[in-house]
């Protein structure tokens, strides 16, 4: 069957061209990574346990890598490590589209694997490791075993179209698309410019939990986020925010979801952020000097 023969030929070609660029992350093979330049390896931030990690190359060579730049909310990290003679991956000229055939490479568990599938959906949003949404995700059907996150998603020419992140369930997998925004972000990380976003220093419960808890104690329902915990030395504590407060607005804009809050924090400039709170039934406003973290 010509089509299957062409697919097999493409798979062998992709594997041969990039076999030395895909690496194992961690002594336990908990993740995969990709050589993106001389001395630089890209992987998922959730594959790291600290600022250093063991990187194992296809020929069995091991090197200790250290973090050059990290974007924990975007689940990306670039490691500084001796990549030897490994050939960096090439970027694809276009972002993946629905229906594209793709290959996934990994070295999870210290074994090279190649699988193929199809892009099933694009422009999806999913939660990053710390709860912030990552937008523009690519869903595909190339199977990934444990330890494949951080490995490359490739087109039939072996060019990078995405960075695999995690399973989406029911046989689907998610990847960050290798678009201009991702390339720019990776370039920042490779240049030792880590990405930090503003935080309040609180743990929050979503709106539906807040509504249920307010009903349980006889308080009127309000849309908002319930403050479950306040970091003792954090910016919210300094502004007088307390556990049990309901955040209902940021800078005068209603807050109905954690994504609303993150968007307000990311776009709030350098000045303090006004939070509208409900404490019991009383409304109040505080100004929080959010910090990067």
KEKEZA-315164 format. One record per residue (C-alpha): residue number from 1; residue in three letters; x, y, z. Coordinates in steps of 0.1 Angstrom, whole numbers, plus 5000, padded with zeros to 4 digits. Layout:
+------+------+------+-------+------+
! resi ! resn ! east ! north !   up !
+------+------+------+-------+------+
!  NUM !  ALA !    X !     Y !    Z !
...
+------+------+------+-------+------+
This chain:
+------+------+------+-------+------+
! resi ! resn ! east ! north !   up !
+------+------+------+-------+------+
!    1 !  UNK ! 5000 !  5000 ! 5000 !
!    2 !  UNK ! 5018 !  5031 ! 4988 !
!    3 !  UNK ! 5004 !  5055 ! 5014 !
!    4 !  UNK ! 5015 !  5033 ! 5043 !
!    5 !  UNK ! 5049 !  5027 ! 5027 !
!    6 !  UNK ! 5053 !  5065 ! 5024 !
!    7 !  UNK ! 5044 !  5069 ! 5060 !
!    8 !  UNK ! 5069 !  5043 ! 5071 !
!    9 !  UNK ! 5096 !  5059 ! 5050 !
!   10 !  UNK ! 5088 !  5093 ! 5065 !
!   11 !  UNK ! 5089 !  5079 ! 5100 !
!   12 !  UNK ! 5123 !  5063 ! 5095 !
!   13 !  UNK ! 5136 !  5095 ! 5079 !
!   14 !  UNK ! 5124 !  5116 ! 5108 !
!   15 !  UNK ! 5138 !  5093 ! 5134 !
!   16 !  UNK ! 5172 !  5091 ! 5117 !
!   17 !  UNK ! 5174 !  5129 ! 5113 !
!   18 !  UNK ! 5166 !  5137 ! 5149 !
!   19 !  UNK ! 5175 !  5107 ! 5169 !
!   20 !  UNK ! 5205 !  5124 ! 5185 !
!   21 !  UNK ! 5186 !  5156 ! 5193 !
!   22 !  UNK ! 5160 !  5140 ! 5216 !
!   23 !  UNK ! 5172 !  5135 ! 5251 !
!   24 !  UNK ! 5160 !  5120 ! 5284 !
!   25 !  UNK ! 5154 !  5144 ! 5314 !
!   26 !  UNK ! 5161 !  5132 ! 5349 !
!   27 !  UNK ! 5177 !  5101 ! 5363 !
!   28 !  UNK ! 5143 !  5083 ! 5363 !
!   29 !  UNK ! 5135 !  5092 ! 5327 !
!   30 !  UNK ! 5106 !  5113 ! 5338 !
!   31 !  UNK ! 5106 !  5135 ! 5307 !
!   32 !  UNK ! 5120 !  5141 ! 5273 !
!   33 !  UNK ! 5137 !  5172 ! 5258 !
!   34 !  UNK ! 5151 !  5185 ! 5225 !
!   35 !  UNK ! 5184 !  5201 ! 5215 !
!   36 !  UNK ! 5174 !  5235 ! 5201 !
!   37 !  UNK ! 5209 !  5250 ! 5198 !
!   38 !  UNK ! 5245 !  5244 ! 5207 !
!   39 !  UNK ! 5245 !  5239 ! 5245 !
!   40 !  UNK ! 5207 !  5244 ! 5248 !
!   41 !  UNK ! 5180 !  5218 ! 5255 !
!   42 !  UNK ! 5143 !  5226 ! 5257 !
!   43 !  UNK ! 5118 !  5207 ! 5279 !
!   44 !  UNK ! 5087 !  5211 ! 5300 !
!   45 !  UNK ! 5091 !  5230 ! 5333 !
!   46 !  UNK ! 5072 !  5202 ! 5351 !
!   47 !  UNK ! 5100 !  5177 ! 5343 !
!   48 !  UNK ! 5124 !  5195 ! 5366 !
!   49 !  UNK ! 5126 !  5190 ! 5404 !
!   50 !  UNK ! 5152 !  5218 ! 5410 !
!   51 !  UNK ! 5176 !  5241 ! 5391 !
!   52 !  UNK ! 5197 !  5212 ! 5378 !
!   53 !  UNK ! 5189 !  5179 ! 5363 !
!   54 !  UNK ! 5206 !  5150 ! 5345 !
!   55 !  UNK ! 5203 !  5149 ! 5307 !
!   56 !  UNK ! 5209 !  5117 ! 5289 !
!   57 !  UNK ! 5217 !  5117 ! 5252 !
!   58 !  UNK ! 5209 !  5091 ! 5226 !
!   59 !  UNK ! 5244 !  5076 ! 5227 !
!   60 !  UNK ! 5242 !  5071 ! 5264 !
!   61 !  UNK ! 5263 !  5101 ! 5274 !
!   62 !  UNK ! 5250 !  5119 ! 5305 !
!   63 !  UNK ! 5256 !  5155 ! 5314 !
!   64 !  UNK ! 5243 !  5177 ! 5343 !
!   65 !  UNK ! 5221 !  5205 ! 5329 !
!   66 !  UNK ! 5213 !  5237 ! 5347 !
!   67 !  UNK ! 5184 !  5261 ! 5341 !
!   68 !  UNK ! 5191 !  5290 ! 5318 !
!   69 !  UNK ! 5156 !  5304 ! 5317 !
!   70 !  UNK ! 5122 !  5292 ! 5329 !
!   71 !  UNK ! 5086 !  5300 ! 5323 !
!   72 !  UNK ! 5068 !  5278 ! 5348 !
!   73 !  UNK ! 5033 !  5290 ! 5340 !
!   74 !  UNK ! 5039 !  5283 ! 5303 !
!   75 !  UNK ! 5055 !  5249 ! 5312 !
!   76 !  UNK ! 5088 !  5257 ! 5294 !
!   77 !  UNK ! 5124 !  5256 ! 5304 !
!   78 !  UNK ! 5157 !  5259 ! 5286 !
!   79 !  UNK ! 5187 !  5240 ! 5300 !
!   80 !  UNK ! 5224 !  5249 ! 5296 !
!   81 !  UNK ! 5242 !  5216 ! 5289 !
!   82 !  UNK ! 5270 !  5202 ! 5268 !
!   83 !  UNK ! 5251 !  5190 ! 5237 !
!   84 !  UNK ! 5282 !  5176 ! 5220 !
!   85 !  UNK ! 5277 !  5169 ! 5183 !
!   86 !  UNK ! 5238 !  5167 ! 5185 !
!   87 !  UNK ! 5222 !  5184 ! 5156 !
!   88 !  UNK ! 5195 !  5210 ! 5167 !
!   89 !  UNK ! 5160 !  5206 ! 5154 !
!   90 !  UNK ! 5148 !  5228 ! 5126 !
!   91 !  UNK ! 5116 !  5249 ! 5129 !
!   92 !  UNK ! 5087 !  5242 ! 5106 !
!   93 !  UNK ! 5077 !  5271 ! 5083 !
!   94 !  UNK ! 5040 !  5269 ! 5094 !
!   95 !  UNK ! 5021 !  5260 ! 5125 !
!   96 !  UNK ! 5001 !  5227 ! 5125 !
!   97 !  UNK ! 4966 !  5227 ! 5112 !
!   98 !  UNK ! 4937 !  5202 ! 5118 !
!   99 !  UNK ! 4942 !  5171 ! 5097 !
!  100 !  UNK ! 4980 !  5174 ! 5095 !
!  101 !  UNK ! 5000 !  5142 ! 5100 !
!  102 !  UNK ! 5025 !  5145 ! 5128 !
!  103 !  UNK ! 5052 !  5124 ! 5144 !
!  104 !  UNK ! 5061 !  5125 ! 5181 !
!  105 !  UNK ! 5096 !  5116 ! 5193 !
!  106 !  UNK ! 5106 !  5109 ! 5229 !
!  107 !  UNK ! 5132 !  5092 ! 5250 !
!  108 !  UNK ! 5111 !  5086 ! 5281 !
!  109 !  UNK ! 5125 !  5058 ! 5301 !
!  110 !  UNK ! 5158 !  5060 ! 5282 !
!  111 !  UNK ! 5144 !  5045 ! 5251 !
!  112 !  UNK ! 5139 !  5062 ! 5217 !
!  113 !  UNK ! 5103 !  5061 ! 5204 !
!  114 !  UNK ! 5085 !  5075 ! 5174 !
!  115 !  UNK ! 5048 !  5075 ! 5169 !
!  116 !  UNK ! 5025 !  5092 ! 5144 !
!  117 !  UNK ! 4990 !  5106 ! 5145 !
!  118 !  UNK ! 4969 !  5135 ! 5132 !
!  119 !  UNK ! 4963 !  5170 ! 5145 !
!  120 !  UNK ! 4927 !  5168 ! 5158 !
!  121 !  UNK ! 4922 !  5203 ! 5171 !
!  122 !  UNK ! 4940 !  5236 ! 5173 !
!  123 !  UNK ! 4938 !  5268 ! 5194 !
!  124 !  UNK ! 4929 !  5250 ! 5226 !
!  125 !  UNK ! 4934 !  5263 ! 5262 !
!  126 !  UNK ! 4947 !  5241 ! 5290 !
!  127 !  UNK ! 4959 !  5247 ! 5326 !
!  128 !  UNK ! 4997 !  5251 ! 5331 !
!  129 !  UNK ! 5015 !  5235 ! 5361 !
!  130 !  UNK ! 5005 !  5264 ! 5384 !
!  131 !  UNK ! 4969 !  5268 ! 5372 !
!  132 !  UNK ! 4973 !  5296 ! 5346 !
!  133 !  UNK ! 4958 !  5289 ! 5313 !
!  134 !  UNK ! 4980 !  5283 ! 5283 !
!  135 !  UNK ! 4963 !  5293 ! 5251 !
!  136 !  UNK ! 4968 !  5281 ! 5215 !
!  137 !  UNK ! 4974 !  5245 ! 5223 !
!  138 !  UNK ! 4975 !  5218 ! 5196 !
!  139 !  UNK ! 4956 !  5185 ! 5202 !
!  140 !  UNK ! 4969 !  5154 ! 5183 !
!  141 !  UNK ! 4966 !  5116 ! 5183 !
!  142 !  UNK ! 5003 !  5105 ! 5182 !
!  143 !  UNK ! 5005 !  5082 ! 5213 !
!  144 !  UNK ! 5029 !  5092 ! 5241 !
!  145 !  UNK ! 5041 !  5069 ! 5269 !
!  146 !  UNK ! 5051 !  5082 ! 5303 !
!  147 !  UNK ! 5082 !  5103 ! 5301 !
!  148 !  UNK ! 5074 !  5118 ! 5267 !
!  149 !  UNK ! 5064 !  5153 ! 5278 !
!  150 !  UNK ! 5089 !  5179 ! 5266 !
!  151 !  UNK ! 5097 !  5159 ! 5235 !
!  152 !  UNK ! 5091 !  5173 ! 5199 !
!  153 !  UNK ! 5060 !  5171 ! 5177 !
!  154 !  UNK ! 5072 !  5171 ! 5141 !
!  155 !  UNK ! 5059 !  5173 ! 5106 !
!  156 !  UNK ! 5065 !  5147 ! 5079 !
!  157 !  UNK ! 5098 !  5165 ! 5070 !
!  158 !  UNK ! 5111 !  5162 ! 5106 !
!  159 !  UNK ! 5107 !  5199 ! 5114 !
!  160 !  UNK ! 5095 !  5211 ! 5148 !
!  161 !  UNK ! 5058 !  5220 ! 5149 !
!  162 !  UNK ! 5052 !  5217 ! 5187 !
!  163 !  UNK ! 5064 !  5207 ! 5221 !
!  164 !  UNK ! 5044 !  5179 ! 5238 !
!  165 !  UNK ! 5031 !  5186 ! 5272 !
!  166 !  UNK ! 5006 !  5160 ! 5285 !
!  167 !  UNK ! 4977 !  5137 ! 5278 !
!  168 !  UNK ! 4943 !  5152 ! 5272 !
!  169 !  UNK ! 4925 !  5120 ! 5278 !
!  170 !  UNK ! 4907 !  5095 ! 5255 !
!  171 !  UNK ! 4938 !  5090 ! 5234 !
!  172 !  UNK ! 4944 !  5127 ! 5227 !
!  173 !  UNK ! 4976 !  5147 ! 5236 !
!  174 !  UNK ! 4984 !  5183 ! 5239 !
!  175 !  UNK ! 5013 !  5203 ! 5226 !
!  176 !  UNK ! 5025 !  5239 ! 5226 !
!  177 !  UNK ! 5025 !  5250 ! 5189 !
!  178 !  UNK ! 5059 !  5261 ! 5175 !
!  179 !  UNK ! 5045 !  5295 ! 5163 !
!  180 !  UNK ! 5062 !  5328 ! 5164 !
!  181 !  UNK ! 5052 !  5335 ! 5200 !
!  182 !  UNK ! 5067 !  5302 ! 5212 !
!  183 !  UNK ! 5099 !  5308 ! 5193 !
!  184 !  UNK ! 5102 !  5343 ! 5208 !
!  185 !  UNK ! 5095 !  5329 ! 5243 !
!  186 !  UNK ! 5121 !  5301 ! 5238 !
!  187 !  UNK ! 5147 !  5327 ! 5226 !
!  188 !  UNK ! 5141 !  5347 ! 5258 !
!  189 !  UNK ! 5146 !  5317 ! 5279 !
!  190 !  UNK ! 5178 !  5307 ! 5260 !
!  191 !  UNK ! 5191 !  5342 ! 5266 !
!  192 !  UNK ! 5187 !  5337 ! 5304 !
!  193 !  UNK ! 5155 !  5358 ! 5306 !
!  194 !  UNK ! 5132 !  5338 ! 5328 !
!  195 !  UNK ! 5095 !  5347 ! 5326 !
!  196 !  UNK ! 5078 !  5356 ! 5359 !
!  197 !  UNK ! 5042 !  5367 ! 5363 !
!  198 !  UNK ! 5026 !  5388 ! 5391 !
!  199 !  UNK ! 5011 !  5370 ! 5420 !
!  200 !  UNK ! 4990 !  5380 ! 5451 !
!  201 !  UNK ! 5003 !  5353 ! 5475 !
!  202 !  UNK ! 4969 !  5336 ! 5480 !
!  203 !  UNK ! 4954 !  5302 ! 5475 !
!  204 !  UNK ! 4919 !  5304 ! 5459 !
!  205 !  UNK ! 4888 !  5283 ! 5455 !
!  206 !  UNK ! 4869 !  5287 ! 5422 !
!  207 !  UNK ! 4835 !  5305 ! 5420 !
!  208 !  UNK ! 4813 !  5274 ! 5422 !
!  209 !  UNK ! 4831 !  5263 ! 5455 !
!  210 !  UNK ! 4828 !  5299 ! 5469 !
!  211 !  UNK ! 4790 !  5299 ! 5461 !
!  212 !  UNK ! 4785 !  5266 ! 5478 !
!  213 !  UNK ! 4803 !  5276 ! 5509 !
!  214 !  UNK ! 4785 !  5309 ! 5512 !
!  215 !  UNK ! 4752 !  5291 ! 5509 !
!  216 !  UNK ! 4762 !  5267 ! 5536 !
!  217 !  UNK ! 4767 !  5295 ! 5561 !
!  218 !  UNK ! 4737 !  5315 ! 5551 !
!  219 !  UNK ! 4755 !  5343 ! 5532 !
!  220 !  UNK ! 4740 !  5357 ! 5499 !
!  221 !  UNK ! 4756 !  5343 ! 5468 !
!  222 !  UNK ! 4781 !  5365 ! 5449 !
!  223 !  UNK ! 4803 !  5357 ! 5419 !
!  224 !  UNK ! 4839 !  5357 ! 5429 !
!  225 !  UNK ! 4869 !  5337 ! 5441 !
!  226 !  UNK ! 4872 !  5326 ! 5477 !
!  227 !  UNK ! 4905 !  5332 ! 5495 !
!  228 !  UNK ! 4914 !  5299 ! 5511 !
!  229 !  UNK ! 4949 !  5307 ! 5524 !
!  230 !  UNK ! 4970 !  5338 ! 5526 !
!  231 !  UNK ! 5008 !  5336 ! 5524 !
!  232 !  UNK ! 5019 !  5352 ! 5557 !
!  233 !  UNK ! 5046 !  5374 ! 5541 !
!  234 !  UNK ! 5029 !  5379 ! 5508 !
!  235 !  UNK ! 5015 !  5411 ! 5492 !
!  236 !  UNK ! 4979 !  5401 ! 5499 !
!  237 !  UNK ! 4986 !  5397 ! 5536 !
!  238 !  UNK ! 5003 !  5431 ! 5537 !
!  239 !  UNK ! 4972 !  5447 ! 5521 !
!  240 !  UNK ! 4949 !  5431 ! 5548 !
!  241 !  UNK ! 4934 !  5403 ! 5527 !
!  242 !  UNK ! 4922 !  5374 ! 5549 !
!  243 !  UNK ! 4912 !  5338 ! 5544 !
!  244 !  UNK ! 4875 !  5337 ! 5538 !
!  245 !  UNK ! 4874 !  5369 ! 5518 !
!  246 !  UNK ! 4857 !  5368 ! 5484 !
!  247 !  UNK ! 4875 !  5386 ! 5456 !
!  248 !  UNK ! 4847 !  5400 ! 5434 !
!  249 !  UNK ! 4866 !  5426 ! 5413 !
!  250 !  UNK ! 4901 !  5436 ! 5402 !
!  251 !  UNK ! 4906 !  5473 ! 5392 !
!  252 !  UNK ! 4869 !  5477 ! 5390 !
!  253 !  UNK ! 4863 !  5448 ! 5367 !
!  254 !  UNK ! 4842 !  5418 ! 5379 !
!  255 !  UNK ! 4861 !  5386 ! 5386 !
!  256 !  UNK ! 4842 !  5354 ! 5379 !
!  257 !  UNK ! 4870 !  5329 ! 5373 !
!  258 !  UNK ! 4907 !  5324 ! 5381 !
!  259 !  UNK ! 4915 !  5332 ! 5345 !
!  260 !  UNK ! 4899 !  5366 ! 5349 !
!  261 !  UNK ! 4922 !  5373 ! 5379 !
!  262 !  UNK ! 4953 !  5361 ! 5360 !
!  263 !  UNK ! 4944 !  5383 ! 5330 !
!  264 !  UNK ! 4940 !  5413 ! 5353 !
!  265 !  UNK ! 4973 !  5406 ! 5371 !
!  266 !  UNK ! 4992 !  5402 ! 5338 !
!  267 !  UNK ! 4977 !  5434 ! 5323 !
!  268 !  UNK ! 4978 !  5455 ! 5355 !
!  269 !  UNK ! 5010 !  5475 ! 5348 !
!  270 !  UNK ! 5035 !  5483 ! 5376 !
!  271 !  UNK ! 5012 !  5500 ! 5401 !
!  272 !  UNK ! 4992 !  5485 ! 5429 !
!  273 !  UNK ! 4961 !  5465 ! 5420 !
!  274 !  UNK ! 4927 !  5474 ! 5436 !
!  275 !  UNK ! 4908 !  5443 ! 5448 !
!  276 !  UNK ! 4871 !  5444 ! 5455 !
!  277 !  UNK ! 4864 !  5421 ! 5484 !
!  278 !  UNK ! 4834 !  5408 ! 5503 !
!  279 !  UNK ! 4840 !  5399 ! 5539 !
!  280 !  UNK ! 4809 !  5383 ! 5552 !
!  281 !  UNK ! 4783 !  5407 ! 5538 !
!  282 !  UNK ! 4805 !  5439 ! 5539 !
!  283 !  UNK ! 4822 !  5452 ! 5508 !
!  284 !  UNK ! 4857 !  5467 ! 5509 !
!  285 !  UNK ! 4885 !  5476 ! 5486 !
!  286 !  UNK ! 4922 !  5471 ! 5492 !
!  287 !  UNK ! 4953 !  5479 ! 5471 !
!  288 !  UNK ! 4978 !  5450 ! 5467 !
!  289 !  UNK ! 5013 !  5455 ! 5454 !
!  290 !  UNK ! 5015 !  5422 ! 5435 !
!  291 !  UNK ! 5050 !  5407 ! 5431 !
!  292 !  UNK ! 5065 !  5385 ! 5404 !
!  293 !  UNK ! 5069 !  5349 ! 5413 !
+------+------+------+-------+------+
